[in-house]
């Protein structure tokens, strides 16, 4: 396309306006550049101030570090001196303490030796009569032991004779009538012998209501229970006899627990019987009794006994 043909005056005016606009733009740019440079100078000054402050602080820190290092050196030197002084003091104290302790120990030994001598003299004075008493006690114990062995041997012989006489269980009445003739001190601490008068049918403790012997008061006639008065080994024995054509069942009870069971299961027209002998260790207050099981028991062949054989 062809450019339009403008008049010269118009062209000249347009050039002037264009030139004014460009000069304005250049002035604005220069002004902006100048402002930026001024701002940068201000920031540089601020940064320089901060840097100088940091340099000053670093100088102060370096000086403090130097002072600390010197103080550390001085303290180490003082510590070494103090340690040396403490060592010397400890050695001096040890030497003086050892000397004093040795003196006190020697004095203490002398005191102890004096007391020991006095005590030894007193012990000798007291031991002489004690030795005589010990000898007397030994002699008495030997005599008691011989007497007991004789009595115990006679008891065993009596039991053997009774067993040889009959193949049936030994009636408890015969056994303890023989024992009652023996003068034994152990029986006096806790012994009892009881039989049954009349007939009884029970499933609990059998009350042997005919008390022949009750030394020490351990047997209770109300409930048929033996309450241990003296701790030790006890010999218990019991014989139960039932009606004809029945069987016999009995239990030896201790503190509510079954210890042993004795019975006769053969049914005959005669009166069946069963016996039990047991040795129990009891403490004071233990309870022992014979428990039946609803069988009709006939007297006088029902008996219960207990003897202290070793306290």
C-alpha positions in Angstrom: 0.0 0.0 0.0 1.1 3.5 -0.6 1.8 5.8 2.5 -0.6 8.7 2.9 0.6 12.0 1.9 0.6 14.3 4.9 1.4 18.0 4.8 4.9 19.1 6.0 3.6 21.2 8.8 1.8 18.2 10.2 4.8 16.0 10.0 7.0 18.5 11.8 4.5 18.8 14.6 4.3 15.1 15.0 8.1 14.8 15.2 8.1 17.5 18.0 5.5 15.6 20.0 7.4 12.3 19.6 10.6 14.0 20.7 9.0 15.4 23.9 7.6 12.0 24.8 11.0 10.3 24.4 12.7 13.1 26.5 10.1 12.5 29.3 10.7 8.8 29.2 14.5 9.2 29.4 14.0 11.6 32.4 11.9 9.1 34.2 14.4 6.4 33.6 17.3 8.5 34.8 15.3 9.5 37.9 14.6 5.8 38.7 18.2 4.9 38.2 19.3 7.7 40.5 16.8 6.6 43.2 18.0 3.0 42.9 21.6 4.1 43.3 20.7 6.2 46.4 18.9 3.3 48.0 21.9 1.0 47.3 24.2 3.5 48.9 22.0 3.6 52.0 21.9 -0.2 52.2 25.6 -0.3 51.8 26.1 2.1 54.7 23.7 0.0 56.8 25.6 -3.1 56.0 28.9 -1.4 56.8 27.6 -0.4 60.2 26.5 -3.9 60.9 29.8 -5.3 59.8 31.7 -2.9 62.0 29.5 -3.9 65.0 30.2 -7.5 64.3 33.9 -6.8 64.1 33.7 -5.0 67.4 31.8 -7.9 69.0 34.4 -10.4 67.6 37.1 -8.3 69.1 35.4 -8.4 72.5 34.9 -12.2 72.2 38.6 -12.7 71.3 39.6 -10.6 74.3 37.3 -12.6 76.6 38.7 -15.8 75.2 42.2 -14.7 75.9 41.2 -13.8 79.5 39.5 -17.1 80.0 42.5 -19.0 78.7 44.7 -17.1 81.1 42.3 -17.8 83.9 42.2 -21.5 83.0 46.0 -21.6 83.1 46.0 -19.9 86.5 43.4 -22.2 87.9 45.2 -25.3 86.7 48.4 -24.0 88.3 46.5 -23.4 91.5 44.9 -26.8 91.4 48.3 -28.5 91.1 49.5 -26.5 94.1 46.4 -27.4 96.1 46.7 -31.1 95.2 50.3 -31.1 96.4 49.3 -29.4 99.6 46.5 -31.9 100.2 48.8 -34.8 99.6 51.3 -33.4 102.2 48.4 -32.8 104.6 47.1 -36.3 104.2 50.4 -37.9 104.8 50.9 -35.8 107.9 47.4 -36.7 109.1 48.0 -40.4 108.4 51.2 -40.5 110.3 49.7 -38.8 113.3 46.5 -40.9 113.1 48.4 -44.1 112.9 50.5 -43.3 115.9 47.4 -42.4 117.9 45.5 -45.5 116.8 48.4 -47.7 117.7 48.5 -46.2 121.2 44.7 -46.6 121.6 44.9 -50.2 120.4 47.6 -51.1 122.8 45.5 -49.5 125.7 42.4 -51.4 124.5 44.3 -54.7 124.4 45.6 -54.2 127.9 42.0 -53.5 129.1 40.6 -56.5 127.3 43.3 -58.8 128.6 42.6 -57.6 132.1 38.9 -58.2 131.7 39.4 -61.6 130.2 41.6 -62.6 133.1 38.9 -61.6 135.5 36.2 -63.4 133.5 38.3 -66.5 133.3 38.8 -66.6 137.0 35.0 -66.1 137.6 34.2 -68.8 135.0 36.5 -71.3 136.7 34.9 -70.6 140.0 31.4 -71.2 138.5 32.3 -74.1 136.2 33.5 -76.4 139.0 30.0 -76.8 140.6 28.4 -76.9 137.2 30.6 -79.9 136.2 29.5 -81.7 139.3 25.9 -81.0 138.4 26.4 -82.2 134.8 27.9 -85.4 136.1 24.9 -86.0 138.4 22.5 -85.3 135.6 24.3 -87.8 133.3 24.2 -90.4 136.0 20.4 -89.8 136.6 19.8 -89.8 132.8 21.6 -93.2 132.5 19.6 -94.7 135.3 16.4 -93.4 133.7 17.4 -94.7 130.4 18.1 -98.2 131.8 14.8 -98.1 133.7 12.9 -97.1 130.6 14.6 -99.7 128.4 13.6 -102.4 130.9 10.0 -101.1 131.1 9.8 -100.8 127.3 11.2 -104.4 126.9 8.6 -105.7 129.3 5.9 -103.9 127.3 7.1 -105.6 124.1 7.2 -108.9 125.8 3.7 -108.5 127.2 2.4 -107.6 123.7 4.2 -110.6 122.1 2.7 -112.9 124.8 -0.8 -111.6 124.2 -0.4 -112.0 120.4 0.8 -115.6 120.9 -2.2 -116.5 123.1 -4.8 -115.7 120.4 -5.0 -115.2 116.7 -7.8 -112.7 117.1 -7.0 -109.0 117.6 -5.8 -108.2 121.1 -8.7 -106.9 123.2 -7.9 -103.3 124.1 -9.0 -103.9 127.7 -6.5 -106.7 128.2 -3.7 -104.7 126.6 -4.1 -101.6 128.7 -4.9 -103.4 131.9 -1.4 -104.8 131.6 0.1 -101.4 130.7 -1.5 -99.9 133.8 0.6 -102.1 136.1 3.8 -100.6 134.6 5.2 -97.6 136.6 6.2 -95.5 133.6 6.6 -91.6 133.9 5.7 -91.0 130.3 2.1 -92.3 130.8 1.5 -89.6 133.4 1.9 -86.8 130.9 -1.0 -87.7 128.6 -2.8 -91.1 128.7 -6.4 -92.2 128.5 -8.4 -95.4 128.2 -12.2 -95.6 127.6 -14.7 -98.3 126.7 -18.3 -98.2 125.4 -21.2 -99.0 127.8 -24.4 -99.9 126.1 -24.8 -99.9 122.3 -24.4 -97.1 119.8 -25.2 -96.4 116.1 -23.4 -93.4 114.8 -21.8 -92.0 111.6 -19.6 -89.6 113.4 -17.3 -89.7 116.4 -17.9 -92.7 118.7 -18.2 -91.5 122.3 -16.6 -94.1 124.5 -18.5 -93.2 127.6 -16.8 -95.4 130.2 -13.5 -93.6 131.1 -11.2 -95.8 133.0 -8.0 -93.7 132.7 -7.7 -90.0 131.8 -4.3 -88.8 133.0 -3.7 -85.2 131.9 -7.4 -84.7 131.1 -7.0 -85.0 127.4 -10.0 -87.2 126.7 -13.4 -85.5 126.4 -16.2 -87.8 127.4 -18.8 -85.5 125.8 -17.7 -85.8 122.2 -15.2 -88.8 122.4 -12.3 -86.6 121.2 -8.7 -86.7 122.6 -7.2 -83.2 122.9 -3.4 -83.4 123.0 -2.1 -81.8 126.2 1.6 -82.6 125.7 3.4 -82.6 122.3 5.2 -85.8 121.2 4.7 -89.3 119.8 1.5 -91.0 120.9 0.4 -94.7 120.6 -3.3 -95.0 119.7 -5.3 -98.2 119.7 -8.9 -99.1 119.2 -11.2 -102.2 118.9 -14.7 -102.1 117.4 -17.2 -105.0 117.6 -20.5 -105.0 115.6 -23.6 -107.0 115.6 -23.9 -110.4 113.9 -24.1 -110.6 110.1 -22.6 -107.1 109.7 -19.3 -105.7 108.9 -17.1 -103.4 110.9 -15.7 -100.1 109.6 -13.8 -97.5 111.6 -11.5 -94.5 110.8 -8.8 -92.9 112.9 -9.2 -89.2 112.5 -6.8 -86.4 113.3 -7.9 -82.7 113.1 -10.8 -83.6 110.8 -8.6 -85.7 108.4 -8.6 -89.5 108.0 -5.2 -91.0 109.2 -6.0 -94.8 109.0 -8.9 -97.1 108.3 -9.7 -100.5 109.9 -12.5 -102.9 109.0 -13.8 -106.4 108.9 -15.9 -107.3 105.8 -16.7 -110.9 106.5 -20.3 -111.4 107.6 -20.8 -114.2 110.1 -23.3 -115.2 112.8 -20.7 -114.2 115.4 -19.8 -110.7 116.4 -17.1 -109.4 113.9 -14.4 -107.1 115.3 -11.5 -105.0 114.0 -8.6 -103.4 115.7 -6.1 -100.7 114.9 -2.8 -99.6 116.4 -1.1 -96.4 115.2 1.7 -94.0 116.2 1.1 -90.3 115.6 3.2 -87.2 116.2 0.9 -84.6 117.8 1.3 -81.0 118.9 -0.5 -79.2 121.7 -4.2 -78.9 120.8 -4.4 -81.6 118.1 -7.6 -83.6 118.1 -7.9 -87.4 117.6 -11.0 -89.6 117.6 -12.6 -92.7 116.1 -15.3 -92.3 113.5 -18.0 -95.0 112.9 -20.3 -95.5 109.9 -23.9 -96.3 111.2 -23.1 -99.8 112.5 -24.6 -101.0 115.8 -21.6 -101.5 118.1 -21.9 -103.7 121.2 -20.0 -103.2 124.5 -17.8 -104.0 126.2 -15.5 -105.0 123.3 -15.3 -101.4 122.0 -12.5 -99.4 123.4 -10.2 -96.4 122.5 -6.9 -95.6 124.1 -3.9 -93.3 123.7 -0.5 -93.1 125.4 2.4 -90.6 125.1 5.4 -92.8 124.3 8.0 -90.0 123.6 7.6 -86.3 124.3 
